[in-house]
Amino acid sequence: MRIDEIGGEFGLIERVKDYHAGSGGNGLVLSIGDDAAVVSLNSYEQAVVTTDMLIERIHFRRDWSDPYSIGWKAAAVNLSDIAAMGATPTFAFLSLALTPKETVENVDRLYDGFMDCLNRYGARLAGGDTNVSPDYMVISVTQMGVIRANRALTRTGARIGDMILVTGNLGDSAAALALLNEYGLGKAEKIDKDLINSHRRPQPRVIAARAAAATGKVHAAMDISDGVVGDVRKMCAASGVGARLESVEVPISNALKNAAGILQRDPVTIALAGGEDYELLLAVAPSDVDDVIAAVGEVGTSVKPIGEIVKTGLRIMAANAIDELNPDALGWDHFGK
């Protein structure tokens, strides 16, 4: 039986969770199934721990990304998971598998990017490991954070009637990747260098997430790494609810619209399906939406509603508010066909 026959990446995660993961208790507050695990430190504080892996030619390519950007992205994607829990980043552990031909200068620049991203959000490098890889680089990061006891934001609290909010713009990273695939780095950067950097050097929403969490009015949260449709589906599964998304409300940048025109693709589809946004997905009661928008806005991040939580199912309304888009065609899965 292949992994794609049990539901792909997410089916595999559920299988590991059901058969192998530790149950709660004895200091383990939250195990597999969210953006990070939560472990009790004492009566008033909890540790938040996440791990992520980046593999050359899957998550980055040397002809598109310089070593500094590779290091930055390795830190950013893990900090984004810590942000999604509303936690403050603390310590990081960086493990590298390098080919025998790797240069010291490249490794130094990778660490420069990694450390600059950590330092921006107050995190520190605390350890790691090195090993040899026969063909390609492999990067594994474990990132820790801290949060007040029982204050971690999770995927499980979305309630029927909640509004679904997202920060920033969606789809920029996916559009950048499409440009890189189509034209290569040189021409893609001439089209829009800032857009390309949104893919190579994502900005985790650490500060915005803490501002949202501080309101005490966020019922559920996660980061958007596998496309907003795929991640809404995951939040709904964790919370036992459904969702209705209004595609016309999805925030799209002018840069994405321009790139979509060049690529002759629909910008809304790119925004809904594209991965690696590293924005926030929040479920908030309608009466509290303005307070959360104001709190996140005060730290310089935009946030807006794009739908609502309903009892069951996942519906994505087209711009005409009549037709529906197919959610099964949107979202990212590492083991998808």
N, C-alpha and C positions, 0 to 999 in steps of 0.2 A: 504494500500500500504506500503510495507516494504522499508527500506532504500536501500537495494541492488537492488530494482526494479527501482530506479531513478538514478542509476549510482554509488551507494556506497558512500563512504566518499566524493569523489570529486563532485559527483552529488549533495549531500547535501550541500556542501560548495557553489556551484553555486546557489542553490535554496535560501539559506540564503542571498547571495550577491544580487540576483535579487529582492527579496521581502522585505528584512528587513534592509540591510546595509545602512548606511548614504551615501549620495552622496557627491561628492567633493565640496569644497568651505567652507567658514567660518572657515578656518584654517585646514580643513581636506584635505590633499594633495593626499593621497593614502589610499584606504579603503581595504576591504576584497579581497583576490585573489593573494597576493604575500607572501613572507616570513614574512613580517612585515608591519604594517601600518606606514604611514608617516604623521606627524602633524607639522604645521608651528609654530615656536617659535617667530621668528622675521624676518626681511628682509634678513638676511644672514645665518640663522641657522634653522635646522629642527630636530624634535625628531623622532626617529624610535622606534616603540613599538611592541613587540611580546608577545604571551602567549602560553604556552604548558603545557600539563598534562601528568603525569606518573602514571600508575595504577598498583599496585602489581598484579602479575601473568599475566599481559598483557605486560608491559614494563620492568619489573624486577621480579626476584624471590629471596626470602630470602636465599634459599639453594645454590644459585649461586653468589649472590652479598652481600658483607658486607655493613653496613650502610654508611661507608665513600664513597664507590663506588656509592651507590645509590644517595647520595647527589651530588657527582661530576657530575654524568650523568645528573641530573636534571638541573644543571647550564649549562653544556656543550651544551645540545640540544637547549637551548634558545639562548646562545651566538652564536651558529652557524647560527641562523636566522638573528641576528644582523650583523654578518660577511657577510652574503650573500648580504646584502644591501650596503656593503662597509662602514659601520658606526663604530663609536667608542663606545663600551659599557659604560654605566654609572651606572644606578641604577636598582636593582633587588628587587622583592617582592615575598616572598616565603610563600605559604599557605600549611598547612599540615592537613590531616584528619587521625587521629591515632586511633587504637583500644585501649580500656581501659587497655589492658595488656601490652602496649608498655612501654619499660623501658626508663628512663631519659638518661641512658648511650648511648643507641642506637640513641636517638634523638640528643644528643651532637655530636656523631660521624658523623651523617648525616650532621649536620650543619658544621662540620669541613671540610668534603669533598666539600660541596657546597661553602663555603667561600674560600677554597684553589683554586678552579677553578675560581671563580670570581676574586680573587686577582691576579691571573696569567695574567689576561687580563685587569686589572685596573678598574673593576666594583666594586660596593659596595651594600651591603644589606641595603634597605631603609624601609622595612616593610613587612607585610603579614598578615596571619590569621591562627588560629588553630581551629580544630573542631574534633568531634568524628566520627569514622567509625565503624560499627558493626563487620566487618570481616577482611578487608584488608586496607593497607595504600594507600592513594591517595595524590599525590603531584601536586600542581599547581604553576607555576612560571610565573610572568610577568617581562620581561626584557626590559629595555629602552636603547637607544643609541642616539647619536647625529651625525649629518653630515651637511656639508655646504649645503645651500639651492640649491635645484635642482641638487644635485650630487648623490642622492641615485641610486644604481643599482637596476633594476627591471627585471621581466621576460618578459617584453613586447617589448624589442628592438631588438630581433634577426632578422637578415636580410638574404634574400636568398643569398647564396654564403659564408656566415660566416662559419668559422671553429668552431667546438664544442670541447672545451677543458675541461679536468678534472684535478684536483690536486690529488696528492698522489696515493695510490693504492685503488682499489675497491674490495669489497667482503669479507674483513677480518672479519668484525663484523658478517656478515651472516654465515661465516664458523665457527666462534667461537660459535655462537648460535647453529649451527647444531651439533658441538661436545658436547656442554653441554646437548642438548636434547638426544643425543645418549649414552653418557658415564657418565654424571654427572660431578660435579666440580672437584673432585679429579683426575680422570683419564684424563679429558680434560686438566687440568693444567699440568699434566705430559707430555702430547703430545706437548703443546706449551703454556706456561703461558702468554707470551707477546701477542699472538693472542687472548687469552681469555680476556685480559685486554683491547684490542681494542674494545671489545663489552661493557665491564663494565665501562671503563673510556675513552670515546672518546675525541679527541683533536679538538676543533673547530678551523677553519682556519681564525681566526680574523686578524692576522698580514698579512697573505698571501692575504686575500681579500682586505685589505686596500692598499697593494702594487699594486695589479692589478687595483684597482679603480683609484689610483693616476696616472696611465698612461693616463687616459682619453680615453682609446681605447677599453673598454669593452662595447659591445652593450647590452648585457643581462646577468643576473647572477641569480643563486639560489643555495641553498645548496642541497646536495644529501642525503635525509633522507628516501625516499621510493623506493630506487633502481634507478640506473641511467636511465634505460629504462622508468620507470614510470615518473621520473622527467624531462627527455627530452620531453616526451609527454606533460607534463604540460607547459613547456616553449614554446613549439610549439603552443599549444592552445592559450596561452596568447599573442603570437606574430603573430598569424595568418599565420604560415608557417608549413613546414614539416621537416623531418630530415632523413639522411642516416647515420647509424652507422657501423663502421668496427669493428667487434668483435675481430679481431686479434690485434687491436691497444689498446684494453682495458688494462690498467696497472694492473698487477696481481703480488702479492708478492710470494716469494718462500714458505712462511708460508701457504698461501692459497693453493698453488699447493700440498703441502704435506698433508694438511688437507683433500683436495678433494680426494686425493689418498686413504687415510684411510677410508673416507666416501663412496668411490666408486661413486663419483659424478663428473660431468664435472665442472672444475674450472671456465671456461668462463661463464657458465650459472649462477653459484653462484655470480660472479662479476657483471653480468648484472642485475640480479633480486634482489640481496640481499639489504636489507635496512640498515639504521642506519650507513652509511659510514661517514656522516657529512663532506664530501669533497665538493669542489666547482665545479659547472657546469657553464661554461662561453661560450658566443658567441662572437667571435672576427673576424674582417675582416682578410683575408689571409695575407695582407700586414703588419698587425700589430701583428701577432702571435709571431714572434721572440721577439718583444719588451715586450710583456706581459710575455712570458716565462722567459726572462731575469730578469724582475722586481720581479717576484714571486720567482725565483731561488735565488736572492740576499738575501731573508729572509729565505732561507733554505728549501723551499718547491718545490717539482717537479711538473710539469704540462705538459700535452701533448695533442695533438689533437686525437680524436677518431672518428671523422666524420664531416659532414657538414650539414648546413641548406639548404633545398631544398624547392620547391614551396609547395608541399602537401605530405601527407602520412608519414608513419614511416616505414623505411626499415632497417633491421638489417642483414648485410651480414655475412655469415659464414666464417670460416677461409679460405675456398677455393675461396672466392670472387665471387662465383656463386650461391650457395644455400642461402636461407634466413631463419632466425629464426623467430618464431612466437612472435611478440611483446605482444600479448594479454596474453601470459603465463608468462610474466615477469613483476615484479613490485608489490608493496604492497598496500593494501587497507584495512583499519580497518573493513569495513563492507562487504568485498568481500566474495563470496561463497567459 
